[in-house]
Amino acid sequence: MTLLRPELDHLDDAGYQLFRRAQRREPWSATEIIGRDRTALDDSVAETAWHLASTGYYAEQAGLVAAAELAAETEDFALRMGLATAVADEARHADAFLTYALARGDGALAEVHASGYLDDLHGRLNEAAYLEKCLLHTLLEGLAADEFVVLQQVFTDDPLGTIYRHVRSDEVRHVAIGLDYLRRSYADPATREEWDAHGAEWERRCLELANLRGVSEGLGALLGRPAEQLERWFVGRHRARLRGAGMRVAATPEEPEQPPTDHERR
């Protein structure tokens, strides 16, 4: 790991300001949100919430490790500082989902079989070039933020919905940190050639690893909506973010901006 000199000429730039914004984030407590009351969800939905929170615990822990590894490896000062805040956020998220899952599961996590997917994710991060790792991390954070748009509505009358809302607020900032770095790296002639040569393949592999079809099928079952529609929505949101960062993304006819709900269109 290299210790980085501060980039004093860039302390007012967007990347460093994202780090400073994290210092002003609103504190919240999962224990206080959950309280002592029993859930008003019916038994089948309550079990789904328990499984989702248990999965969320492992997923946020994986995000913590990924952000820490990216922060250690980067040679970009603003990115390292921003990712350090993401590490702390992901720890809080993991603890929040753990707290909810234990409350709903009478002191136990659900068996969610997350290890296989997370092993694949860690293996990909270990073997990938640094730019691909940053793309993968940003993509997964963005897809999680989009998924939480849906889940906070599904559980709007339950504390889990409030937890998703707080977690999503942090995830949106994590996406902004990643996109700021992707934008700067794509604009840099020293790395533009690598992006142009490998970016499309990296994106394809990242989307495969994200298992959007499986995620969309699960959400579709909760919403009564076709999985294919949700999958197109996820891909469209992801590619719109990359285009917004100034990156070249091939358009496809399978990515209309079709929202899965009428609740939130951000």
TORKOL-4160 file (C-alpha; in steps of 0.2 Angstrom, whole numbers, padded with zeros to 4 digits, m for minus):
266
<pt num="1" X="0000" Y="0000" Z="0000"/>
<pt num="2" X="0006" Y="0017" Z="m0005"/>
<pt num="3" X="0003" Y="0032" Z="0007"/>
<pt num="4" X="m0003" Y="0046" Z="m0005"/>
<pt num="5" X="0001" Y="0065" Z="m0004"/>
<pt num="6" X="m0014" Y="0076" Z="m0003"/>
<pt num="7" X="m0019" Y="0084" Z="m0020"/>
<pt num="8" X="m0020" Y="0102" Z="m0013"/>
<pt num="9" X="m0025" Y="0109" Z="m0029"/>
<pt num="10" X="m0041" Y="0098" Z="m0030"/>
<pt num="11" X="m0048" Y="0099" Z="m0012"/>
<pt num="12" X="m0063" Y="0109" Z="m0020"/>
<pt num="13" X="m0066" Y="0096" Z="m0033"/>
<pt num="14" X="m0082" Y="0085" Z="m0033"/>
<pt num="15" X="m0072" Y="0069" Z="m0028"/>
<pt num="16" X="m0065" Y="0077" Z="m0012"/>
<pt num="17" X="m0082" Y="0086" Z="m0008"/>
<pt num="18" X="m0091" Y="0069" Z="m0008"/>
<pt num="19" X="m0079" Y="0064" Z="0006"/>
<pt num="20" X="m0083" Y="0080" Z="0016"/>
<pt num="21" X="m0102" Y="0077" Z="0013"/>
<pt num="22" X="m0100" Y="0060" Z="0021"/>
<pt num="23" X="m0094" Y="0069" Z="0037"/>
<pt num="24" X="m0111" Y="0078" Z="0038"/>
<pt num="25" X="m0122" Y="0062" Z="0036"/>
<pt num="26" X="m0137" Y="0060" Z="0047"/>
<pt num="27" X="m0134" Y="0048" Z="0061"/>
<pt num="28" X="m0148" Y="0034" Z="0063"/>
<pt num="29" X="m0150" Y="0018" Z="0074"/>
<pt num="30" X="m0157" Y="0002" Z="0068"/>
<pt num="31" X="m0162" Y="m0003" Z="0086"/>
<pt num="32" X="m0172" Y="0013" Z="0088"/>
<pt num="33" X="m0180" Y="0011" Z="0071"/>
<pt num="34" X="m0186" Y="m0007" Z="0074"/>
<pt num="35" X="m0191" Y="m0003" Z="0092"/>
<pt num="36" X="m0200" Y="m0016" Z="0103"/>
<pt num="37" X="m0216" Y="m0019" Z="0093"/>
<pt num="38" X="m0220" Y="m0034" Z="0084"/>
<pt num="39" X="m0220" Y="m0033" Z="0065"/>
<pt num="40" X="m0237" Y="m0029" Z="0057"/>
<pt num="41" X="m0232" Y="m0040" Z="0042"/>
<pt num="42" X="m0241" Y="m0056" Z="0039"/>
<pt num="43" X="m0231" Y="m0072" Z="0042"/>
<pt num="44" X="m0226" Y="m0075" Z="0024"/>
<pt num="45" X="m0220" Y="m0057" Z="0021"/>
<pt num="46" X="m0212" Y="m0056" Z="0038"/>
<pt num="47" X="m0202" Y="m0072" Z="0033"/>
<pt num="48" X="m0197" Y="m0064" Z="0016"/>
<pt num="49" X="m0191" Y="m0048" Z="0026"/>
<pt num="50" X="m0181" Y="m0059" Z="0038"/>
<pt num="51" X="m0172" Y="m0068" Z="0023"/>
<pt num="52" X="m0169" Y="m0051" Z="0014"/>
<pt num="53" X="m0161" Y="m0043" Z="0030"/>
<pt num="54" X="m0150" Y="m0059" Z="0032"/>
<pt num="55" X="m0144" Y="m0058" Z="0014"/>
<pt num="56" X="m0142" Y="m0039" Z="0016"/>
<pt num="57" X="m0130" Y="m0042" Z="0031"/>
<pt num="58" X="m0119" Y="m0053" Z="0021"/>
<pt num="59" X="m0120" Y="m0042" Z="0005"/>
<pt num="60" X="m0116" Y="m0026" Z="0015"/>
<pt num="61" X="m0101" Y="m0035" Z="0023"/>
<pt num="62" X="m0095" Y="m0039" Z="0006"/>
<pt num="63" X="m0096" Y="m0021" Z="0001"/>
<pt num="64" X="m0086" Y="m0016" Z="0016"/>
<pt num="65" X="m0072" Y="m0028" Z="0012"/>
<pt num="66" X="m0072" Y="m0023" Z="m0007"/>
<pt num="67" X="m0072" Y="m0004" Z="m0002"/>
<pt num="68" X="m0057" Y="m0007" Z="0010"/>
<pt num="69" X="m0047" Y="m0016" Z="m0003"/>
<pt num="70" X="m0050" Y="m0003" Z="m0017"/>
<pt num="71" X="m0045" Y="0011" Z="m0004"/>
<pt num="72" X="m0029" Y="0002" Z="0000"/>
<pt num="73" X="m0025" Y="m0001" Z="m0019"/>
<pt num="74" X="m0029" Y="0016" Z="m0026"/>
<pt num="75" X="m0016" Y="0029" Z="m0030"/>
<pt num="76" X="m0030" Y="0042" Z="m0031"/>
<pt num="77" X="m0031" Y="0053" Z="m0015"/>
<pt num="78" X="m0050" Y="0058" Z="m0017"/>
<pt num="79" X="m0055" Y="0040" Z="m0021"/>
<pt num="80" X="m0046" Y="0034" Z="m0006"/>
<pt num="81" X="m0054" Y="0046" Z="0006"/>
<pt num="82" X="m0071" Y="0043" Z="m0001"/>
<pt num="83" X="m0070" Y="0024" Z="0000"/>
<pt num="84" X="m0064" Y="0026" Z="0018"/>
<pt num="85" X="m0081" Y="0033" Z="0022"/>
<pt num="86" X="m0090" Y="0019" Z="0012"/>
<pt num="87" X="m0081" Y="0006" Z="0023"/>
<pt num="88" X="m0089" Y="0014" Z="0038"/>
<pt num="89" X="m0106" Y="0016" Z="0030"/>
<pt num="90" X="m0106" Y="m0003" Z="0025"/>
<pt num="91" X="m0102" Y="m0008" Z="0042"/>
<pt num="92" X="m0117" Y="0002" Z="0049"/>
<pt num="93" X="m0128" Y="m0006" Z="0035"/>
<pt num="94" X="m0122" Y="m0024" Z="0039"/>
<pt num="95" X="m0126" Y="m0021" Z="0057"/>
<pt num="96" X="m0143" Y="m0013" Z="0053"/>
<pt num="97" X="m0148" Y="m0028" Z="0043"/>
<pt num="98" X="m0141" Y="m0040" Z="0056"/>
<pt num="99" X="m0151" Y="m0031" Z="0070"/>
<pt num="100" X="m0167" Y="m0032" Z="0060"/>
<pt num="101" X="m0164" Y="m0050" Z="0055"/>
<pt num="102" X="m0161" Y="m0056" Z="0073"/>
<pt num="103" X="m0176" Y="m0046" Z="0079"/>
<pt num="104" X="m0187" Y="m0055" Z="0066"/>
<pt num="105" X="m0179" Y="m0072" Z="0067"/>
<pt num="106" X="m0180" Y="m0074" Z="0086"/>
<pt num="107" X="m0161" Y="m0071" Z="0088"/>
<pt num="108" X="m0156" Y="m0081" Z="0072"/>
<pt num="109" X="m0151" Y="m0076" Z="0054"/>
<pt num="110" X="m0159" Y="m0085" Z="0040"/>
<pt num="111" X="m0149" Y="m0098" Z="0030"/>
<pt num="112" X="m0147" Y="m0088" Z="0014"/>
<pt num="113" X="m0133" Y="m0097" Z="0005"/>
<pt num="114" X="m0124" Y="m0081" Z="0001"/>
<pt num="115" X="m0106" Y="m0089" Z="0002"/>
<pt num="116" X="m0105" Y="m0095" Z="m0016"/>
<pt num="117" X="m0110" Y="m0079" Z="m0024"/>
<pt num="118" X="m0098" Y="m0069" Z="m0012"/>
<pt num="119" X="m0084" Y="m0081" Z="m0016"/>
<pt num="120" X="m0086" Y="m0078" Z="m0034"/>
<pt num="121" X="m0087" Y="m0059" Z="m0031"/>
<pt num="122" X="m0071" Y="m0059" Z="m0021"/>
<pt num="123" X="m0062" Y="m0070" Z="m0034"/>
<pt num="124" X="m0067" Y="m0058" Z="m0048"/>
<pt num="125" X="m0060" Y="m0044" Z="m0038"/>
<pt num="126" X="m0044" Y="m0053" Z="m0035"/>
<pt num="127" X="m0041" Y="m0057" Z="m0053"/>
<pt num="128" X="m0047" Y="m0041" Z="m0061"/>
<pt num="129" X="m0037" Y="m0025" Z="m0066"/>
<pt num="130" X="m0040" Y="m0010" Z="m0055"/>
<pt num="131" X="m0051" Y="m0001" Z="m0067"/>
<pt num="132" X="m0063" Y="m0016" Z="m0068"/>
<pt num="133" X="m0063" Y="m0018" Z="m0050"/>
<pt num="134" X="m0069" Y="0000" Z="m0048"/>
<pt num="135" X="m0082" Y="m0002" Z="m0062"/>
<pt num="136" X="m0089" Y="m0018" Z="m0053"/>
<pt num="137" X="m0090" Y="m0010" Z="m0036"/>
<pt num="138" X="m0099" Y="0005" Z="m0043"/>
<pt num="139" X="m0111" Y="m0006" Z="m0054"/>
<pt num="140" X="m0115" Y="m0016" Z="m0039"/>
<pt num="141" X="m0118" Y="m0001" Z="m0027"/>
<pt num="142" X="m0129" Y="0007" Z="m0041"/>
<pt num="143" X="m0139" Y="m0009" Z="m0043"/>
<pt num="144" X="m0141" Y="m0010" Z="m0024"/>
<pt num="145" X="m0147" Y="0008" Z="m0023"/>
<pt num="146" X="m0160" Y="0004" Z="m0037"/>
<pt num="147" X="m0166" Y="m0012" Z="m0029"/>
<pt num="148" X="m0169" Y="m0002" Z="m0013"/>
<pt num="149" X="m0180" Y="0010" Z="m0022"/>
<pt num="150" X="m0192" Y="m0005" Z="m0024"/>
<pt num="151" X="m0189" Y="m0013" Z="m0007"/>
<pt num="152" X="m0192" Y="0002" Z="0003"/>
<pt num="153" X="m0209" Y="0004" Z="m0005"/>
<pt num="154" X="m0213" Y="m0015" Z="m0003"/>
<pt num="155" X="m0209" Y="m0013" Z="0016"/>
<pt num="156" X="m0215" Y="0005" Z="0018"/>
<pt num="157" X="m0226" Y="0001" Z="0033"/>
<pt num="158" X="m0212" Y="m0009" Z="0042"/>
<pt num="159" X="m0195" Y="m0003" Z="0050"/>
<pt num="160" X="m0186" Y="m0013" Z="0036"/>
<pt num="161" X="m0192" Y="0000" Z="0023"/>
<pt num="162" X="m0185" Y="0014" Z="0034"/>
<pt num="163" X="m0169" Y="0005" Z="0035"/>
<pt num="164" X="m0168" Y="0003" Z="0016"/>
<pt num="165" X="m0171" Y="0021" Z="0014"/>
<pt num="166" X="m0157" Y="0026" Z="0026"/>
<pt num="167" X="m0145" Y="0013" Z="0018"/>
<pt num="168" X="m0150" Y="0019" Z="0000"/>
<pt num="169" X="m0145" Y="0037" Z="0005"/>
<pt num="170" X="m0127" Y="0031" Z="0008"/>
<pt num="171" X="m0127" Y="0019" Z="m0007"/>
<pt num="172" X="m0131" Y="0034" Z="m0019"/>
<pt num="173" X="m0116" Y="0043" Z="m0012"/>
<pt num="174" X="m0105" Y="0028" Z="m0014"/>
<pt num="175" X="m0111" Y="0027" Z="m0032"/>
<pt num="176" X="m0107" Y="0046" Z="m0035"/>
<pt num="177" X="m0089" Y="0042" Z="m0027"/>
<pt num="178" X="m0086" Y="0028" Z="m0040"/>
<pt num="179" X="m0094" Y="0038" Z="m0055"/>
<pt num="180" X="m0083" Y="0053" Z="m0051"/>
<pt num="181" X="m0067" Y="0042" Z="m0052"/>
<pt num="182" X="m0073" Y="0032" Z="m0067"/>
<pt num="183" X="m0077" Y="0049" Z="m0076"/>
<pt num="184" X="m0059" Y="0056" Z="m0072"/>
<pt num="185" X="m0051" Y="0040" Z="m0077"/>
<pt num="186" X="m0060" Y="0039" Z="m0093"/>
<pt num="187" X="m0055" Y="0057" Z="m0097"/>
<pt num="188" X="m0037" Y="0054" Z="m0093"/>
<pt num="189" X="m0027" Y="0049" Z="m0109"/>
<pt num="190" X="m0016" Y="0037" Z="m0099"/>
<pt num="191" X="m0031" Y="0026" Z="m0095"/>
<pt num="192" X="m0043" Y="0030" Z="m0109"/>
<pt num="193" X="m0035" Y="0017" Z="m0120"/>
<pt num="194" X="m0037" Y="0003" Z="m0107"/>
<pt num="195" X="m0056" Y="0008" Z="m0105"/>
<pt num="196" X="m0059" Y="0008" Z="m0124"/>
<pt num="197" X="m0050" Y="m0009" Z="m0126"/>
<pt num="198" X="m0058" Y="m0018" Z="m0112"/>
<pt num="199" X="m0073" Y="m0008" Z="m0105"/>
<pt num="200" X="m0087" Y="m0016" Z="m0114"/>
<pt num="201" X="m0080" Y="m0034" Z="m0109"/>
<pt num="202" X="m0078" Y="m0028" Z="m0091"/>
<pt num="203" X="m0096" Y="m0022" Z="m0091"/>
<pt num="204" X="m0103" Y="m0038" Z="m0098"/>
<pt num="205" X="m0094" Y="m0048" Z="m0085"/>
<pt num="206" X="m0100" Y="m0037" Z="m0071"/>
<pt num="207" X="m0118" Y="m0038" Z="m0076"/>
<pt num="208" X="m0116" Y="m0057" Z="m0077"/>
<pt num="209" X="m0109" Y="m0057" Z="m0060"/>
<pt num="210" X="m0123" Y="m0046" Z="m0053"/>
<pt num="211" X="m0136" Y="m0059" Z="m0057"/>
<pt num="212" X="m0149" Y="m0047" Z="m0063"/>
<pt num="213" X="m0161" Y="m0060" Z="m0069"/>
<pt num="214" X="m0161" Y="m0068" Z="m0051"/>
<pt num="215" X="m0163" Y="m0052" Z="m0043"/>
<pt num="216" X="m0177" Y="m0047" Z="m0055"/>
<pt num="217" X="m0186" Y="m0063" Z="m0052"/>
<pt num="218" X="m0187" Y="m0061" Z="m0033"/>
<pt num="219" X="m0193" Y="m0043" Z="m0035"/>
<pt num="220" X="m0205" Y="m0048" Z="m0048"/>
<pt num="221" X="m0213" Y="m0060" Z="m0036"/>
<pt num="222" X="m0215" Y="m0047" Z="m0023"/>
<pt num="223" X="m0222" Y="m0034" Z="m0035"/>
<pt num="224" X="m0232" Y="m0045" Z="m0047"/>
<pt num="225" X="m0222" Y="m0038" Z="m0061"/>
<pt num="226" X="m0213" Y="m0047" Z="m0075"/>
<pt num="227" X="m0194" Y="m0051" Z="m0071"/>
<pt num="228" X="m0189" Y="m0046" Z="m0089"/>
<pt num="229" X="m0196" Y="m0028" Z="m0087"/>
<pt num="230" X="m0187" Y="m0026" Z="m0070"/>
<pt num="231" X="m0171" Y="m0033" Z="m0078"/>
<pt num="232" X="m0172" Y="m0020" Z="m0092"/>
<pt num="233" X="m0175" Y="m0006" Z="m0079"/>
<pt num="234" X="m0160" Y="m0011" Z="m0070"/>
<pt num="235" X="m0149" Y="m0011" Z="m0085"/>
<pt num="236" X="m0156" Y="0005" Z="m0091"/>
<pt num="237" X="m0152" Y="0014" Z="m0075"/>
<pt num="238" X="m0135" Y="0007" Z="m0074"/>
<pt num="239" X="m0130" Y="0013" Z="m0092"/>
<pt num="240" X="m0138" Y="0030" Z="m0089"/>
<pt num="241" X="m0126" Y="0032" Z="m0075"/>
<pt num="242" X="m0111" Y="0028" Z="m0085"/>
<pt num="243" X="m0117" Y="0039" Z="m0099"/>
<pt num="244" X="m0119" Y="0053" Z="m0086"/>
<pt num="245" X="m0101" Y="0050" Z="m0081"/>
<pt num="246" X="m0096" Y="0053" Z="m0099"/>
<pt num="247" X="m0091" Y="0035" Z="m0103"/>
<pt num="248" X="m0095" Y="0027" Z="m0119"/>
<pt num="249" X="m0109" Y="0014" Z="m0118"/>
<pt num="250" X="m0116" Y="0004" Z="m0132"/>
<pt num="251" X="m0135" Y="0007" Z="m0133"/>
<pt num="252" X="m0146" Y="m0009" Z="m0134"/>
<pt num="253" X="m0165" Y="m0010" Z="m0138"/>
<pt num="254" X="m0167" Y="m0020" Z="m0121"/>
<pt num="255" X="m0165" Y="m0005" Z="m0110"/>
<pt num="256" X="m0180" Y="0006" Z="m0109"/>
<pt num="257" X="m0181" Y="0017" Z="m0094"/>
<pt num="258" X="m0196" Y="0008" Z="m0087"/>
<pt num="259" X="m0199" Y="0011" Z="m0068"/>
<pt num="260" X="m0204" Y="m0004" Z="m0058"/>
<pt num="261" X="m0216" Y="0006" Z="m0047"/>
<pt num="262" X="m0224" Y="0023" Z="m0047"/>
<pt num="263" X="m0217" Y="0027" Z="m0030"/>
<pt num="264" X="m0200" Y="0035" Z="m0034"/>
<pt num="265" X="m0192" Y="0040" Z="m0050"/>
<pt num="266" X="m0175" Y="0047" Z="m0044"/>
